Amino acid sequence: MRDAFTVLLGGKIMTDQSDKSNREVADYISAMTAQLAQLAAAEHFTTLAHLLEMAWLESEQLCGRDSVAPPCHSANG
């Protein structure tokens, strides 16, 4: 039986974070969602960018950080 993430990722397995603390996992999620939110915003995927930013804010809160918005980076890196 395959889970939803395996199906969505085309069979690729996400990095195993089971040996990490909750804060380390939240920090990892924060970094990933910030990048995805920026990518979605750059492509004008408004709803997706908003949802990813909400996930980013939640992960920042779990890390104990008071963040306002994902750091801005250009689309070229």
Secondary structure, DSSP 8 states (H G I E B T S, - for coil): ---HHHHHTTT------TTS-HHHHHHHHHHHHHHHHHHHHHTT-HHHHHHHHHHHHHHHHHTT----S-----TT-
